[in-house]
């Protein structure tokens, strides 16, 4: 491994601290979380819940969570509303090309992690994708508790999250539903 290339990667990734999550920014959230903050919270959630899922390799799942949004250091966090302007498959191709460049200093294994997450076929990739959605629901709840305004459209979109067959996610979703029904 080339130490200079690794250092370049590590320095470039520092910029994720300054890449805001676009969905919250577009909804007027004051100081929306950054991609780095999201990735940390997702990795922690994955780590905490994976221990309860016997079919999920927790270490691999955490690694997937850590690489899942790395390409946003070069693309920014593109809002879902922009997806209709991309030709079919263009965003995925661009992300694969960016991931190949970014992760090259770490070898083929890192690039394979990104590809695994994107494909969503392994238990770990499916688990991380579900946790990614769950983390958004948790963040929406946090923003509302902090007085950041109403995020009703996001809350409605996330109201029917499916646990994907993962009991730990189902249990946390049930707890969130109970929390939501509590009197204010």
C-alpha positions in Angstrom: 0.0 0.0 0.0 1.4 3.4 -1.0 1.4 5.5 2.2 1.2 8.8 0.1 -1.9 7.6 -1.7 -3.5 6.5 1.6 -2.7 9.9 3.1 -4.3 11.6 0.1 -7.4 9.5 0.6 -7.6 10.2 4.4 -7.2 14.0 3.8 -9.8 14.0 1.0 -12.3 12.2 3.2 -12.0 15.0 5.8 -14.1 17.1 3.5 -17.1 14.8 4.3 -17.4 16.9 7.5 -18.4 19.8 5.3 -20.8 18.0 3.0 -24.3 18.5 4.3 -27.1 16.0 4.0 -29.1 17.6 1.3 -32.6 16.4 2.3 -32.4 18.2 5.6 -30.8 21.3 4.1 -33.6 21.6 1.5 -36.2 21.3 4.3 -34.7 24.3 6.1 -33.0 22.4 9.0 -30.5 24.7 10.6 -27.0 23.1 10.4 -28.0 19.8 8.9 -25.9 16.8 9.7 -22.9 16.2 7.5 -22.2 13.0 5.5 -19.5 12.2 8.1 -22.0 12.5 11.0 -24.5 10.4 9.2 -21.9 7.7 8.5 -20.7 7.7 12.1 -24.3 7.3 13.4 -25.0 4.6 10.8 -21.9 2.7 11.7 -22.7 2.8 15.4 -26.3 1.7 14.8 -25.1 -1.2 12.6 -22.5 -2.2 15.2 -25.2 -2.0 18.0 -27.8 -4.0 16.2 -25.6 -6.5 14.3 -24.7 -8.3 17.5 -28.4 -9.3 17.7 -28.4 -10.8 14.2 -26.8 -14.2 14.0 -26.7 -14.2 10.2 -25.0 -10.9 9.9 -21.2 -10.5 10.1 -21.0 -7.4 12.3 -17.5 -6.4 11.3 -18.3 -6.7 7.6 -21.6 -4.8 8.1 -19.8 -1.9 9.9 -17.2 -1.8 7.1 -20.1 -1.5 4.6 -21.6 1.3 6.6 -18.3 3.1 6.6 -17.9 3.0 2.8 -21.5 3.4 1.8 -21.5 7.2 1.2 -17.7 7.8 0.6 -18.3 8.9 -3.0 -20.2 11.9 -1.8 -16.9 13.5 -1.0 -16.8 14.1 -4.8 -20.5 14.2 -5.7 -22.0 15.9 -2.7 -25.2 14.4 -1.2 -27.5 14.5 -4.2 -31.1 15.0 -3.2 -33.6 12.3 -4.3 -35.4 14.9 -6.4 -32.3 15.1 -8.7 -32.5 11.4 -9.6 -35.0 11.9 -12.3 -32.5 14.1 -14.2 -29.9 11.4 -14.4 -30.0 8.9 -17.3 -30.8 5.4 -16.2 -27.8 3.9 -14.5 -25.6 7.0 -14.8 -25.4 7.8 -11.1 -24.5 4.2 -10.2 -21.8 4.1 -12.9 -20.4 7.4 -11.7 -20.4 6.2 -8.1 -18.6 3.0 -9.1 -15.9 5.0 -11.0 -15.5 7.4 -8.0 -15.3 4.5 -5.5 -12.7 2.7 -7.7 -10.5 5.8 -7.6 -11.0 6.7 -4.0 -10.6 3.2 -2.6 -7.7 2.2 -4.8 -5.1 2.9 -2.1 -6.9 0.3 0.1 -6.9 -2.5 -2.5 -9.5 -4.6 -4.1 -11.2 -5.5 -0.9 -12.4 -2.0 -0.2 -13.7 -1.6 -3.7 -15.5 -5.0 -3.3 -17.1 -3.7 -0.1 -18.6 -0.7 -2.0 -19.8 -2.9 -4.8 -21.3 -5.3 -2.3 -23.2 -2.5 -0.6 -24.5 -1.1 -3.9 -25.6 -4.6 -5.1 -27.6 -5.1 -1.8 -27.5 -8.9 -2.2 -25.7 -10.1 0.9 -27.3 -10.2 4.4 -24.8 -7.6 5.5 -25.6 -5.2 2.6 -29.4 -5.6 3.1 -29.0 -5.0 6.9 -26.9 -1.9 6.4 -29.4 -0.5 3.8 -32.3 -1.0 6.3 -30.2 0.6 9.1 -29.5 3.5 6.8 -33.2 4.2 6.5 -33.7 3.6 10.2 -30.9 6.2 10.9 -32.8 8.7 8.9 -35.9 8.1 11.0 -33.9 8.5 14.2 -32.4 11.8 12.9 -35.8 13.2 11.9 -37.0 12.4 15.4 -33.9 14.1 16.9 -34.4 17.2 14.7 -38.0 17.5 15.8 -37.0 17.1 19.5 -34.4 19.8 19.0 -37.0 22.2 17.6 -35.7 22.1 14.1 -39.2 22.4 12.7 -41.5 19.8 11.1 -40.2 17.2 8.8 -43.6 15.7 8.2 -42.9 14.7 4.7 -39.9 12.7 5.7 -41.6 11.3 8.7 -44.5 10.1 6.5 -42.2 8.6 4.0 -40.4 6.7 6.8 -43.6 5.7 8.7 -43.8 2.3 7.0 -40.2 1.2 7.1 -39.9 -2.6 6.8 -37.5 -4.5 9.0 -36.3 -6.6 6.1 -36.6 -9.7 8.2 -34.1 -8.4 10.8 -35.5 -8.8 14.3 -33.3 -6.2 15.8 -34.5 -3.6 13.3 -38.1 -4.6 13.9 -37.7 -4.2 17.7 -36.3 -0.8 17.3 -39.0 0.2 14.8 -41.6 -1.0 17.3 -40.0 1.1 20.1 -40.0 4.1 17.8 -43.6 3.6 17.0 -44.4 3.5 20.8 -42.3 6.6 21.3 -44.2 8.4 18.5 -47.5 7.6 20.1 -46.6 9.0 23.5 -48.5 12.1 24.6 -46.4 15.2 24.3 
